[in-house]
Amino acid sequence: MRRRLTILMCADLVGYSALMGRDESLAVASVQELRRDHLEPVAANYGGEVLKRMGDGWIISFPGVEAALDCAEEVQTRLVDHDVIKLRIGCHIGEIVEDDADFYGNGVNIAQRIETEAPPGGAMFSEDMFRQLSETRQQELRDAGVFKLKNIAQPIRLYQWRPANLTTAPDAGSLPSIAIETITVAPVSEANTALALDLHDGLIQHSMRRTGITTIDAAQEPDTPSVFLLRGRLRIAGERGRFMLTLLMRETMNTIWSGTYEGDTSDPFAFFDEVLASASADVRLQTIQHDGLRLAHLSDDRLSVSELRARAANMFFRQTHEDAELGYAALERAVVLSPRDGMALAMRAQTRMNRWAVQYDPDDQALFDWIGRDLDTAVAESPNSDFVFWARGSYRLKMLRDLEAAKQDMAHAFEVNPSFLGVGDMQAQISLLEGDYDGALKALEDYSFKGSSDPFKINRLSIAARINLATGRYDEAVGFAREAADLKPNDRGLQLLKALACDKAEDVDGHAMARTAALSLEKIPSLHTARLTLPPSAQWINDALHPEAAPV
């Protein structure tokens, strides 16, 4: 047995299986071309040794970090305009153990996992390798964030490279990052300063639970660059506290969002819990919304799995049918690249479920089974994700009507992140199905109907209107329905909802206006009045909001 420390490169041909299905001879020719003209000859020029060939994949050893980087850059630059071949490359420093038959080592496993996170046409490098590069060469790579790689105990920070013509946008290829500054406080006192420090640490902890963003404590690392900068100020007057947050684009220092949270500070722990939950939720929404332009110049087939997930999230926040379909396509691509990526599977399942609810499609057991398999795999692969548990809980509630299982998943999501955005509406529907009308309304009251910057405000108003309808609170239902329809007057589903609420509340004028508006609009599904999970006694609400329904 021989041991040696080496630079490991893993590479594979993207879409090889699909290509084999379409054109076997072209797939074989592509692998031969890589061996003959591109990957293997270039690797040999930099001292690379092919340790193993695996059909469409390679494991190559290099004598030094810069040799591996040079090889990756040259290979991908030469292939950038190739009509068929798209290669993913991952590199890591690791020790291998060799005998006469094979080689082994945890470094090989890590390199293979890193390769699956690389974008097609680009390369990904471990932090261990990055640290061995000269400062000049380090500047060629971009921080891609911290990744939890499958079967690797500790999270690993990765660095990404793309050819020059694929990195024309600012920060292209880097994971979005947010730096959180020390919170200023007035007046200064020991108690106020302690509360401000708790809020600062809480924001960092909540942000670090997220996937898809790098969190920086600007109090400890003031010079570390970031995409976003979060500033906070806490003011205390008597037993009232006001916590103000400002989110900036760090490069330009332009303010893109601000929020204010107030409460009673006589119980600082309760103030902390309430304010932190709302603030963290808002920051999560805003950073996802404003991250869409980072990779807008690249097509889906140029993006890595994590980038495809980020693109899909941004598309969904736009709340249009077209963007929802584009987001779904991005997730389909992500699952092709990494079939067991838990977050991509959960997002794809949730999107497909949303389409079923928005279109009021009939029950389809094959669809239900497919979504269920995806979500079970997602939970197994990403057991620490609030979103994954929430998505499965939503599936169990909406498609299976399994209340106990849904409640269990919601409890897991809440345990991971008490401020997760989706828990409120699901809890309201669970309570409604259980006949706990007061509980359903309390869950809705706990929603914070924030300003127009909240992309889900209309959805939340719509849910509130329908649950009030289901509980016989017709005047309250009118208020929520009217506000939702006023925000999006050309949405037929919202006009149907307003007409229904006004009819029940005997608001003759409001009913006539909403009915006329609904009759003038095209019968297309509404994203804002998707089918809810309601008790049998309230199914008339879903019937009245079906895309093909006539206004009451």
N, C-alpha and C positions, 0 to 999 in steps of 0.2 A: 504493500500500500504506500503510495506516494502522496504527500500533501504539498500544495503550493497556493500562494495568494495570487489572484489574477483578476483582470478586468473582464467581466462576462458581458457579452452582448447576446440578447435574444431577439430574433426577428421573425416575423411571419407575414405571409401574403394575405392581405385583407380580402375577405369575401371569396376565399378559395373554394369552399364547399358549394356556394351558390354558383360560382363559375363552372365547377365540375358538372353541376346539374344542367347548366345551359349549354356548355360547349367543352366537352372533356378534352378535346385535342388542344384547344386554346389554353386551358388551365395547365395542362402538362407542359406546353410550350413556354408558358410564363415562368414556371419553376425552372425550366432548363435555361431560359434567358437570364434569370437571376444568377444561376450558378456560373453561366458561361461569360456573361458580359457585365454584370452590375455588382452584385453583392460580393461574391467570392473573390473575383480578381481585385477589387478595391480593398477588401479586407487583407488579402495577401500583401498588397503594397504597403500596408501599415503594420505588418508583422502579425496579422491575425491568423489564428489556427482554428480550423473548423473542428469542433469537438463532436458535434452530432448534427445529422440532418434528419428531419422528421416530416417527410412529405413536403409540406409548404412552409416548414419552419427550420430555423437554424439556431444552434448555440455555438458562439465563436469566442475564443479567448484572445485577449490582447496583452502585450507586455507593459502598456502604460495607459494612463487615463487620457492623455491628449491624442494618442493613436486611435483609441476607440471613438473619441469625439470627432476627430478628423474623418474617420471612416464613415460614421453616421451622417455627417454633414455632406460629404461628397456623394454618397450613395443616394440620399434623398434629394439632393439638388439635381442630380442627373435624371432622376425619375419623376421630377415634379410635373412634367407635361406628358407623361406616358399615358396612353389611352386606356391601358388595362391594369398595369401593375401599380398597386398602392401597398406600401410596406409600412409596418409598425416596428419600431425599434425601442428596446429597453436595455439599459446598462446599469451595472452595479459592481462594486468591488466585493469579492468574496473568496473564501478559501474553498478549494475543491480537493477531494480525495480521489485518487485514481488507482485502479488496478488494471490488469490486462484486459478486462472485459468492458469496463464502463467507468464512469466518474460520478461522484456524489457530492452533496454539500448543501447546506441551507442557502448559501449564496446563489445557487442555481435557481432554487424555488423563488427567491426574492426577485431575481432578474426576470423570471418568467411572469411574475405578477406585475412587475413594473411595465413590462411590454404591453400587457393588456390595457393599461391606462394611457398608453401613448396615442396621439392622434394619427390617423392615416396620413402618410407623407411626412411625419415628424418623428421625433425621438424624445424619450423620457429618461432622466438620469437620477440616480439616488443621491441623497445629500452626502453620503459617505464619499461618493465619487466626485461630486461637486466641490467638496472641500479640498480635494487634491489638485484641482485645476488652478492655474495662475489667475490672478485678478482679472487680467485682460480676457482670458478665455471664459471666466465666469460671467462676464458681461454679455456673452453671446446667448446665455440661457435665461429663462424667466421662471420665477418662483411659481410653481403650479399648486402649491398648498400641501397640506398634510393629508395623507391617504391611509385608510385602514385597509390593508391588503389582506385578502383571504388567506387564512391559516398562518398569518404572520403575527406574532404576539404584539409587537409594538407598532404604533403608527409611524409612518415614514414620510418625511418631507421630500417631494420630488421637484425636479426642475425640467423645463420643457424647451425644446428647440424646434423651429420650423424654418424652411427655406425663406429667403428674404422676400420673395414675391407673395408669400402667404402671411406676412406680418406687417402689413402696411398700416394697420389701425393701432392706436395707442394701446399698450398693454395687451395686444393680441397674444393669446396663448397663456397668459397668466391667470391664475385664479383670482377672483375679486378679493380684496382685502380691506379690512376696516381697522383703523387705529382708534382706540378709545382713550380720550384724555382724562386727566384728573378732574373731578367735578369741583367747581368753585362753590363756596358757601358763604352766605351772609345771613345774620351776623355770625362772626366766627366765635364758636364756643366748643368745648370738648364734645358735648353731645351732638351738636350740629355737624361737626367735622367727622365724627364717627358714623353718622347716618349717611353723609356724602360718600365716605369711603366704602360703606356697605353697598350703596347703589352702584358705585364704580365697579366694585368686584362682582356684583350680581350681573351687571350688563356683560362683563367679560365672560363669566361662566355660562350665561345663556347663549352668547354668541359662539362660544367654543363647542357647544353641543351640536351646532349646525354642521351639515355637510355642504360643501360647495363654496365655502368662504374661509379665508384665513383671518384670524383675530390677533391683533397686536395690542399689548398694553403700552400705550404711549407714555405712561408714567415711568415705565421701566426701560422702554426702547424708543425714546423720542425721535431718533434719527432714522428709524426703519421706515422705508417708504410704504405707502398704502394707496389704494384707490379712493377709499372713503375716509373721512375723519369725523368722529362723533364728539361733540362738545356738550357739556352739561353744566347747569347752574341750579343750585338749591337755595331757596330763600325761605326763611322761617319767620313768621310773625305770630306771636302768641302760640296758639295751638293749631295754627294753619301752616301748611307747607305747600310750596309751589316748586315743581321740578320741571325745568325747561331743557329741552334737547334740541340741538341743531346738527343736521347732517350736511357735510360739505363734500364736494369733489376736491380732493386734496391738491391736485395739480394746479387748479385754477382758483381754489378757495371760494368757489361759488356755492351759495347755499341752495340745496335742492329740496330740503324739507325741514320743518321745525314742528315740535309738538310740546304741549304744556299739560302737566298733570298736577292736580291739586287734591289735598286730603287733610284729614285730621291727624296731627302728629302727637296727640296725647298718648297714643299707643304707637310708638315708632316701628314696632314689628309689623303691625297691621298696615301702616302707611307704606312701609318698605315692600311688603308682599303685593299690595294693590298696585302701587305705582310701577314697580319693576315688571309685573306681568304685562301691563298695557304698553309700557315703553319698549320692552323687548319685542313684543308682537309688532309694533309699528316699525321698529328698525328693521326687522326681518322683511316686512312687506316692502319697505322703501328700497333696501339694497337689491332685492330681487328685481323690482321694477326698473331700476336705473342701470342694471347690468346688461341690458339687451344690446347696446351698441358695440360692446367690446369685440364681438366676433361676427358682427352683421355682414362683413364683407366675405365671409367664408361660407361655402355650401355645406349641407349636412355631411356629405361624404368626406369632408376635410376635418371634421371635428372628432375629438376623443369622446369617450363615454361620459365623463363628467361635464364636458362642454355641451354635449347634446342634452343632458338633463337640465343644465342651466338655460339653454335656449328654450326648451319646452316649458319650463316654469315661467319664463318671461312671456311666452306666447299666451299661456293660460291667464295671466294677469291682465291681458288686454281685453279679455271678455268679448271676443267676437267669434263667430262660427269659423271663419277662414283661419284665424290664428289658432283656434283650438285644433283644427285639422293639421296645420303645420306642426304644432307641438306634438301631436300624436305621431306624425311621420318621423319626427326627430327621435322619439322614444322607440319606435320600431327599429330605427337604425341603431340606437344604443344597445338594444337587446341582441341584435345580430352580432355586434362587436363583442358583447360580453353577456352571454345567455343567462348567467346566474347573478347579474348585478341586481342586488336587492332593491335599491332605490329606483332604478329604471323599470324593473318589473312592477313595482307598486304604483309608480306614476302612470305606466301604460294601462294597468288594470283600472285605476281610478278614472282615467280619461275615457276608457271604453265604457265604464259604468255610467259616467256622466252622459255620454252619447245616448245610451239606452234610456236614461231618465229624461233627457231633453226631448228626444223624439217620441217618447211614450211607446216604445217598441213593446211588442208582446213578450211574455216570458219565453226564454229560450234556454232549455236545460244545458245544451252543449256550450252556449256562451257562459252560463253561470259556472259550469265546471271548469272551463278554461280560465276564467278570471280567478276562481278559487285556487287553482293550482299555482297560478302566478303569485298570488298573495301569500300562500303558505310557503312557497320558496323564498319570497321576499323576507318574510319573518325569520326564516331559518338563516338567511344570509346577512340580514341587518337587524339583529335583535335589540339594538340600542337606538333605533330610529323612532321618533314620535310619529312621523308621517306614515311609516309602514304599518304600525299598529292601528292608527286612525283609519287608513285606507281599508284594512281588513275588517275593522269594526263597521265601517260604512257598508261594505259588501254584505256582511252578515246581517246587518239590519235591513238594508234595502232589498237585497235579492233573496236572502234566506229567511228573513224575518225571525231570526234566532236572537231574541232579546238578551238572554243570559250571556251568550258568546260575544255579542256586540258590546255589552256593558264591560265584560272582561277586557276586551281590547281597548276600549276607551279608558279604562282604569290604567292600563299599561302606558298608553300615550300620555295621560296626565302625569303619571309617575315620572316618565322621562322628561317631560317639559310641561309644567302646569300652565304655561301661557300659550300653549299651542292653539293656533287660530281656529281650528275646525271643531274643537270639542263642544262648544256651546250649542251649535245648531243640532248636532247629533244627540246631545243630552236632551234637548227640547223634544226631539222626535221620539226618543226612548220613553221619556216621561209621558208623552201624549198617548203612546200605545199602551202604557200601563194604566191609563186612566187618571194619572196624576196631573190634572190640568194646572193646578197652582205651581207644581214643580216645573212644568213645561214653560209657563210664563216667567217663572223666576230665572230659568236658564236663559231665556231671551233677554230679560232685564240685565243680566250679567254681561250681555254683549255691550261693547262700547261702540256706539254708532259714531265713529270718528268723522272727520271732515271729508271733503270730496276726494282727498288723496287715497282714501280706502277703496281699492278696486272692487271689493266685494260688498260695498254698502248696499247696492240695489238688491243683491241676492238676499242680504240679511233683512232688509225691509220687507221683501216678498215673503220670506219665511215667517216673519213676525205677523204679517197680515193674515196668512193662512192659518197659523195656529190660533190666532184670535178668532178667526171665523169658526174653526173647529170647536172652540170652547164657548161660542155664543157671545163673544164680546165684539159685536158688530161695529160699534162706533170706533173702537180702537183699531179694528181691522181697516176701516175706511182711512183713518189717518196714515197708517203705514202704506197702504196701497196707493193712496193719492201721492204721497211723497215719492214713492218708487216710480210711478208713471210720469210724474213731473220731471224727474231726472232723465228719463228716457222715453219721451212721448211717442216715438215711432215704433215702439216694441208692442206688437199685438198681444202677446201674452200678458204684459202688464196692464194693458187696457182691459182685457178680459177679467183680470183680477180686480181691477178697480170697479168695473161694472158689477161684478158679483158682490163685492163688499157693499157698494152703495145700494144695491137691490135689497140685500139683507137688512141694511140699516135704514131702509125706506128714505134714502136721499134721492129724491126724484130727479133733481137737476143734475147731480153728479152722475147718476146712472145713465141718463140720456146722453150726456157728453161722452162718457167712456164707451158706451155702446156704439155711438156714431163713429168714434175714432177707431174702434175695433173693426167695424164693418168696412172702413176705408183702407185697412192695411192688409197686406198679403198674408195668406195662411202659411206661415213658416214657423218652425219650432223656436221657442224663446229660451235662451240660456238662463233667464232669470225666473222662469216659472217651471223648472223641471219638476217632474213627478216627485212628490214627497211620500214618505212612508207614513200613512195615516191609518187610524182605526177604521173598521168597516163603517161605523156611523158617520164618518167624515169623508168617505170616498167621493161624495158628490162634488167636493172641491176639485179633486183631480179630474173628474169627468168634465167639469166646466172649463178647465184650463187646457184640455187636450188641444193640440195644434189645429185639429180639424173642427173643433167645436164652434158653434155659433154663439155669439154673446147672449147672455141671459137678458 
